[in-house]
């Protein structure tokens, strides 16, 4: 991502647009503003190899900060802005930033958590330097000795404490940056004419990574301030979106809009892709019936160990698969002793690249054609009567119930079986169902031992800002043998 490479030929091309407000940056503006910010950092002692932490909501300053960091040789480190001061302080201690960029709303939390130069986007806040004032007097030309920065991500580990993953600083000029995920980008058709709708928080791995990819290609990012299904459908039409990026939960919520007269489809929308969790077959089928065969899926770790990809036509032929590995990466499925298992046999999913084997923490299998299928996460597997039950399989079955809008499945303590299966269900608006019908539906689609033994109804399943189901939050709220709303 090096704005001058685009600004030279297409200075007025839109680089970034906020979906709701329409506020935007051209590539010329992105180039100049990121230069100003890089100069301010340099003037205040920020050097290559230092870290810049981004702790703020989706806004128009995001691409400026990322571009400035990527042309200053910094570790560009977005963090979850929903964290409290104590949680944020832990990340700050590990990241050791020289500079933090935040917003007016979050500045008090950040000031209490970080010992660094803090810039505030929006109204000035105590302990911070105004972002706009910092840029105002700085040159619009590049700093001397520009160097390519590196992406840093925090991903949730099985312990619940985020893990830091930093790419290497390559010591090259940003104009010489290697292409990111080149094969995946080619499969998705990302280029200068791409207009990507990004509906998730920018600190999450996929929006951050694809922001870099699309801007490096000279395309346009249409960034939602926050996800809303109706607003997302409107943004696709209003901004001429060609590509869109989702997690499966978003697709479930979008499908609730299907059939409404106020929801129009756009002829420009030719590619949609999903990641973050396996997309249920029923969701893919329904999206294809509504949007046409445009939904692609990829799977991989935030740490960048490797990726798999499946195209819409492959998904029809291999329902439930997350695809084949891209590039030189190999997929291996191993048993508890680290030995490869046969096709069709479940085990721990690993990526192998360059002689290094990385476990993903997922349980899955590879079919005879080399397509990977995920069964569930090892950390949330339910063991009932000595039998392994994967929540994702039960969730997918329950999502096909006509009254179920959303569902999370967990294990709860059981004196007889060790654990039993509980479904936490959100019903569709205006539709009624009882626990008996939910359990019966599960038994129609699954072996009886996998069906929930109890059902809790709620109106607010806990979700992470990325849209993923918050399994730890679900267990904390609904993981006891009795609870509010159980039927």
Steps between C-alpha positions, in 0.01 A plus 500: 500500500689803368262784404741684265502203264128558438488878550747565218265363234157530668522776759124557518406132528318423823707303747266496799134583559299486822178322408252702707643852489654484153819665630786395275869516417652499153837339442656847475355589840603168651855549372531853635338436837702185565818695413405772748440243772829321425685833529332576834600163638858540379519850653389352832757224512301211353744282308488191274442192713273686742132409535193710434185373671161587349222499760194664348173435325473471122560847358675692221825528698556123487650479148716807570651343812551163331659659192727719713614200703557288192724767344690574825625151585270464801318204650141597421294357785119531507337392825146425611355834606235329714760402761492663841799686642646195679468277192641771276793557736603135459516542122684831530762342726562232239486730195714775663380764252687821438172656386129425535220639283157504661171691495327748729268233639783260583772747598442482880535121494809512278671774702461287810642191329788621281831672570555645155439798274121499450320662207127557523269503197208737559473748782817542702523304825720539808830317464475487120620698199233600249533285187411787265729746675783251479458475122435868433857633471677191372630455140297304247814346347638162611731469799861410426586133506150358464478136609226241476317445827356174628156383603439393859184320609366373828301181470298331770672186626340200663591645840294811433803731513579662163822389334726739309609413149736737320615471142868562440638842409659432162720810482381590149342810351118485517480520122679162494258327736416142403138435404279382782303179449553527126330173407195571717478852356509361148227245578283783634579729206632792704637784288485877440128486424416323827259675737507297820233527769669447836230464768707378797729677750828594334713347775383152402738296283295478181395869467852615587665261255259558213521874557871473425437274200233718338687827557820348360299408189360852464142403588252665733404403855142576607522475878193463719513686828331195654319203354129520434336263254266753336775763480738246346255412223441869434874573490555233234257684274590857595876461458510262204664227707664223296638289787377440854652332802299325774503259788223235499302676775468807278371285216237350731383850590505612138277208407232638731476792254424271208168568335450847643391751240740759640803276434643522150781297345780675313620390155854609595528250787688209346711350781421433865729311734474367851749391764544495876294185555372223271192618312203263543390326182145629540626860517710458188207343318262780598751772407557336160125490436477869588823651364599237247819287511735771627585388855860385549649374826849484642641364823823570681665632814557864588864402544525439125605133516301423186159518335249284322251624242181372343318652203120507465490212251733290716281566803202352317699188419656477847238640739640588840862517387725803555704404196853407402824666611640792303857532380768264630322440831391144580211392719566216739252340736669320787405285799596561863848363432557733204462225240310562176153347486329358193258690278164537668642447850470788748804648670677825579537732200852624431661720236844396377720752319876517468542190716311657790180344635245728669191371679185703450305378804224376269370148454435393143567255220607499136297314240637286218515804271710702744224731626512595867193478726493654847305325774559734794743676731690274738465750785116494494443136421232342721576160652176333601511143626850468356385601150633811323235746378594806297277804564531631144335189358203538734477874433486443126217250539298734723543796266279318249208506748246745354461687830871530587676823411828427678637237735799412715570154639700426816562222746369528856588288806305176520522262795440194283672581171767748611361754257174536314416708195318831544371719217463874558252622241388833355163473326399686188292810573132417538558124489449264792657164581554291810791288614328179393479609139865613499617170645280302262642690203854421612415131532362498146835623367754354741569190703291524817803524730602824324161668547465753784358371825405852607411822319527858622332782311656846488473818297871587511749226427844631599701596195849637460529829307623296203166318490635169629308324771662574837522143628661599828230760559239240410642254752523767769136601455331172422739228612335400827252209533211739554455854374255770401289415202561125503206294376 
